[in-house]
Structure formats: structure tokens, C-alpha cells
Amino acid sequence: MSTTNIFTPFTEEELMPKEEKLEVIKKGKQFSIGIPKETCLNERRTCITPDAVQVLVEHGHELIIEAGAGEGSFFTDLQYSESGAKITNDPKEAFGQDLILKINPPTEDEIDYMKPNTYLVSALQINLRDKAYFLKLAERKINAIAFEFIVDEYKQLALVRLIGEIAGTVSVLYASELLALSNGLMLGGITGVRPAEVVILGAGIVGEFATKAAIGLGASVRVFDNSLSKLRRLHTLVDSRVPTSIIDPKELSKALRRADVVIGALPRLNMTPIVTEEMVAKMKKGSVIIDITIDNGKVIETSELTTMEDPYIIKHGVIHCGLPNLTSRMPRTTTKAISNFFLSYILNYDEEGGFENMLIRKNEMKQSLYMYKGRHTKKVICDRFGLTYHDINLLIF
């Protein structure tokens, strides 16, 4: 048999079949994320941990973190840079990104560093804001999202719930410290000694976790709320171990006179406080009041905003703590919780094609905005500060 030689300009190796290379198109627009250092209220929490930075960088995002941003939560600049973040000493650079993640709202000077059409995600703490803050943001044409308004697909206030779980637990632990300081009482009783009396105002998430923490420490707990369904839910969650009551001034006044600790966990936005100064004056000397929701309206008339340096004041012989950032006492745990939320939050919008697409397609995203391109889109804020209200559904189709 004769063999025929076929001429070819290719080598045997070049003629071997190879795998096909397909172009991989990434969904969504990758954006730059700025994490400025917190400058207000002795803030020790931050929004992102180094582990979350690593995941976001792997997904194509650029993270610009201001030097020292994680120090309060015991995360070093080296940990962030090794995870792929760029560390900057210039706050203007951190504020000059597409998306800014902050715990506290920016100051007026910080707003000046922001570019038009930037997305700002931070707490709002409406009780601590003034009209000038909203006007300044509007001037810069900012898109602003508040922690307090972020809802998930189940219409739950996802981030409020998360921080509320920590705040409820921390409030009881801190009250226990203050009680020992004021009159040497231990929160939980021991053999032959009665436990301390704890009154919790509010049966929501904060109230639920405060109740669980107080029961865990062995205190005698009583819960008040105006919602029967919330009280019923709490009653079931703690196996009916806690007496509950609707807020009736006589009943509440009686409970407060016996109380060693009072936890205020009811947001009272634009509403009058529940506990009057007269009720506080009749409380035991050395008892402790912690008004957790003070940045959303007072529950106790005599409570005032306090700071980390001076965490409490004394009125009528009663210790009052009004820290708006109470969870900052446990900064690492809180930072990890907030970071877990934002990691899934950003990656979710990433998958769906970025923030702008989400605004058009997801109603819950629209609800979390209080400003869109400089226009005020939350009625509750507009009513309070006398701003012009724009319906978000008419701005985004």
C-alpha cells in the first residue's frame, strides 16, 4: 500500500482540537465603593470587614478605605489592604466614589466632597438631623438610602432588625453595669435574694432581644406595648415566662415605681414620650433608664442624647443613658453583622444589573431611598422639615 503525503502549513500540534474560548460577560456594572472614617459621636463601628472586602474585590469592585476606618472595630489598615482594598489618607478620595458606605450620616463638609449622582448608604437618625442637612444633600444631587428604610423582599426592615437584635441585648448588659455602679445591685437574683425588676417598653425586635437577655441574666421582666399582636408574639417566643401589658398610665406608673431598670425600645417619631417626668420622679433612686430609640424620638420625657465620653446623666436620682449608637459599645460584633448584610446587599444588586436597574424593577429598593438625584422622596421627612415631596414612582418608571 502506498501512503500519500498531504501538504499542510500547520504542525501536528496546531491541528489538535482545542477548547473553545467564550467571552464571559459580567452582569451589572462594577462600581467603586468608598468607606470613609467615622468622625461623629465617637463612632467605633464600620460597614465592611476585611473578609467582605476580599469577596467584593474578587467580584470586580474597587474599594477605597480611609486610613484608620476600621480601628474602632479592631481591624487594621494592613488587613484591609491585604484583602485588596486601597488605603487612602485623603477623606476626599473616600467620598469621591460611586457608592459610599457609612455608619453615621456625613457632615456638611463631607457632603462637599461627594460627586453628583453618588449613592450614599448610611443611618439617618432623623431626630439628630436638621433641614440644612437635606438641602445640602439635594444641592449635590445625591441618591441617599437610610439604614432605617432598607426593606428586603419580605417587606422587613432588614438592617434595622439586625442592629436592633444587638441593641436589645447590649442595652440589658449595659444596664446591668450601670445598676452595679449606682446601687450595687446584680440584675439576676441568687438564692435568698430577689432579682432586679426590669421594665421594657416595646415588644418589637429590640424589646424581644432585651427581654431574652434580661431573662437569661435571671431578672424579673415586665413588657409594655400598645400592640396586642406584638405582645402576643413575644409571649409565645419566651414561653409565657414574662407578664405583658398594654400601655396604661396607671399600670405603667405602678411598674416604674418598682423598677430597677427601664429599657425604652419604642420609636416615637413626631410623638409625645410615654414616660412623663412625673413618673420618673417617683422611681427608685439609683435605678437605670436606657432610651435606645432616642434618635427616633424619646420614649422617656427626661432622657437626653449622651455620648460615649459621657454615656449617662442623672435626673431625679435616676441614671439616664441616651446613646444613639449604643451598639458601638460592641463594635466588632456590630461591624460583622452590618458587613454580612452589605456583602449580600451589594452582590444581589450586582447580579441584577446595578442600582439603577434595581430602582426600576424592585419596589423595595424605591422605598429605601429618601433622596433621588437631589429630590426628597420620603413623605415622613418632608412633613417634618417642610421640604417639597416627590413621589419616587413618578421619578422612576
N, C-alpha and C positions, 0 to 999 in steps of 0.2 A: 504493500500500500504506500502511495506517495503522499507526503504531507505538503500542504500548500501554505506558504508563508504569507500572512496578511500584513500589509504595511499599516502602521498606525503611529501617529506622532506622540501618543500617550504611553507612559510606562505602565507596567502591570499594577503598580500601587495606585496610580491615578485612576485606573479603570475600576478599582474595587468600589462597591456601593457604599455610600456614606449616609449618616443620619441627616434628615432634612432639618435645616435651621429655620424656625418660625419666629417672627417678630412677636415679642411679648409686650402687649400694650397695658400699661398700668392704668387701673381705673382711678378716676379722680385726679385732682390737682394736688401735688405735693406742695406744702407751704412751709414758710419759716415761722418758728414759734419762739417768742421772746419770754423769758422768765426773769423779771426784774427782782431786785432785792426789796423786801418789805421795809418800809420806813415808818409806818404808823403803829401806834398802840403797843409798842414793844412786841410786835408780832414775831412769833418763832416758827410758825408753820410755813410750808411752801407747797406748791401744787404738784410737783413731779419728783419722783425718786430717781437715783441713777439707773436702776433696773428698767424703769419705764422709758428713760431717755434712750437706752440701748435699743429697745424694741422700736421706738419711733424713728430712730436713725436708720435702722435696718429697713424700715418701710419708706425710706427716701426723704424723710423730713429733716430740716436743718433746725437745730436747737441752739439758741443764743442765750446763755445764762450769765447774769451779772455776778461778778465775784462776791462770794460770801452769802449768796441767796439761800443756801441750804444749811448754814452754820447753826441756826437756831434749832434745827431738827437733827443735828449731829451728822450731816452729810457734808463731806469736804469738796472743795473745787476739784481736787485731783480725781475723786470718784466720778464726778460728772464728766470731766474731760476724758477719762479713760473709757467712759461709756459712749463717747462720740460727740459730746456737746462742745460748743465753742464758748470759752470763758472770756468775758469782756469786763473791763473796769469802767466802761462808759455806760451809764444808765440810758443815754440817748439811743445807743445801739440796741439795747434790750427792748426798748419801747418802739423801735423803728421797724418791727417785724409785722408779718401779715396777721398773726394771731398772738395776742398777749394773754398769758395766764397769770392771774394774781389772786392773792387771798383778799386783801383789802382793796377798796376802790382807789384809783390813782388820785394823787393830789393835783391841784390846779397846775403846778409847774410840770408835773409828769404828763398831764394831758397835752401840754405844748410839744412834747417830744414825739407824739403819735402822728402817723401819716393818715390822711383822709381814707375812709373806707376800711380801716383796720377793724378786726374783730377783737373786742375786749371781753374776756370772761373773768368775772370777779364777784365777790359778795357785794351786796348793795347797802345793807344795814340802813334802811330808809330813815330810821329815827335820828341817825347821825349826819344825814345829808342836808344840804340847803339848795335853794333854787339855782344859785350860781354854778353849782357842780353840773347840773343838767344842761344849762345854757352853754357852758364851756365845751362839754362833750358834743353838743349839737353844732357848735361853731366849727369843730374839727371834722364833722360828717362821719362820726364813729358809728359802728354797729355794736351795740352793747348788750351782753347777756348777763343776767344776775343769777348767782347760785340759787337764790330763793325761788326763782321761776322755772328752773330746769325741770322738765317733766319727761318721764320715759313713755314707752308705748302703752303702758298700763295706766297712764294718767296719774302716776305717783310722782311726788316731788322727790326725785331720786337722791339728789345731793343733800337736800335739807334733811331727809331721813337718815342718811349716812352720818352726817355731822351731829344730828340730834341723838342718835344712839350713843355716841361718845359723850356728848354734853350731859345727857341724863346720868350716866354712870359717874362722870367726873364731878358733877355737882354734889353728889352724895359723899364721895370720897373727900372732897374739899371741905364740905360742911362738917364732916367728922373731925378734920384737922382743926377747924375754927372753934368747934364746940369744946374740944380738949383745951384749946388756948384760952377760951373765955371763962369757962367754969369747971374745967377738969373732968367733964363727963365723957364716958365712952358711948358711942352710938348704940351698940348692941348690949343687951343686958347679960349678966352672968348669974350663976346660981345665987339666989337670995337677993339679987339687985335687979330692979325693974329696968327694962330697956328704955332708951330715949324715945320720945314721941316725935314722929316726922309727919308733917302735913304737906302733901303735894297738890299743887293747883294745876290741873291739866292732865288729861288721860290720853294725850296723843303719844307720839313716838318718844319724845323727851321724857314725858311723865311715866311712860311704860318702863323705860330703862332706869329711871331714877327709882321707881318702885322696886324693880328687881334687885338693884344694888342695895337699897335700904333693907329689904327682906333678907338678902344674903348676909348682911352685916348683923342681922338679928334685931333690928329696930322695930318698933311698933308703928305701923304706917296707916295713914288715912288719906284717901284721894278724893278731890273735889273736881267736878267739871260740869258744864252746862249741857253737855251732850250725853243723853242716855245710852246711845249706841256705843259711844267711845267707852263709857264706864262699863257697859256690859262686856265689851270686847276685852278690856283689861281684867275684869273679874274672872273671865274664862281663862285668860293667859296665866294668871297667878293662882289658879285652882281655888278661887274664892277665899284666899287667905287674907284679903285686905278689905276692910269696910269702905264702901264708896258712897258718895253723896252728891246730889245736885247742889249748886252754889246757892245756899240760902243764908242771908246775912247773920241770922241768929245762930244757926248751926255752925257756920264758919267761925264766927266770933268766939263761940264756946271752945271749938277745936284749937284755935290760935292761942287762947289763954293757957292751954295745957301744953302747947307745942314747944319742943326744944329746937327743932329745925323746920323751916318753911322753905319749900322749893317752888318758885314761880315758873311755870312752864306753859303759859298760855299767851300766844301772841295777841296783843291788844292794839292793833293798828288803828289809829284815829278813834280809840275808845277810852272810856274812863277806867282807872285802875279798879280792881276788885276789892283789894285790902286797903281800907282807909287808914289815915294817920291815927285816928281814934282807936282802931283795932290794934295797931302796932303798940300804942302807948300802954295798952292793957296786957301786953305779952310779958313773959318772964324775963327778968334781967339776965343778960348773958346768953340769951337764945340767939339763933343764927337765921338770917334770911338770905337766900340766894335767888336773885331775879335773873334767870337765864335768858329770857326773851326780851331783855331791856332794850336791845337795838331795834326791836319791832313793836315797841310800846310797853309801858310799865304795867305789871300786874299788881305791884305794891306801891302805894302812893308815895311813901317815904324813900324809895330806892333811888339811887343816883348812879350815873356812869362812873366806874372806877377804872384804874389802870393796873398793870402788872406790878408797878413800883409801890402803889398804894391800893392794894386789892379790896380793902373794905373801909367803911366809915361806921361810926357808932351814933345812933339816934335813939332816944328814949331808952338807953341802956341795952339796945339790941344791935348786934353786928349785922350790917348790910353789905352784901357783895353784889356789885353790878358790873361784872366784867363782860363786855360784849363778845370777847374772844376767849371764853372760858376753856375751850378745848385746846388752847395754846399752852395750857399747863401740861398737856401730854402731847408735845409737838410731833414726836416721831410716829406714834400710832396714828394721829390725825393725818399727817402728811402721807403715810402709806395708804390710808383709806381714800383720801382725796385723789391720790395719784392713780390708784386702781380704777377709780371712776373715770378720770380723764383719759386714761390709756384706752379704755374700751370706747369712750365717747368719741375721741378723735379717729380711731381706727374704723369705727362704724361709719362716720361721715366720709372717711377716706374711700371706703368700699362703695358707697353710694354716689360718689362723684363730687365731694366737697360741700362746703357750707351753702353756697348759692343754690345748688341743686336741691339740697335738703329744705331750704326755705320755701321753695316752690312746691315740693312734694309732701313734706311732713308737717302736719298741723301742730304737733307738739313742739317742733323747732320754732315755729312762729310765736307760740305762747311764751317761750323763754326769753324773747327779745324785749327790752324796754326802750331801745332806740334803734332805728334802722336808717342808715345814711343820714344821721342827724335829726331824724323826725321822732317825736315822742310817741311810743306805741303802747304804753301801759296806762289804762284809764285811772287806776288807783293812784299812780304817781302824778298824773296830770291834775287830778282833782285836788290832791294835797298841796301841790306847789303852784297851781294856777297856770299850767302850761297848756299849749294847744295840742289836743289829742288827735292822732291819726290812726285810723283802723288799719292794722297791718295787712288785712286781707284785700284792702283797696290799693295798697302799695305793691304787693306781690301777688301775681296771678298764677 
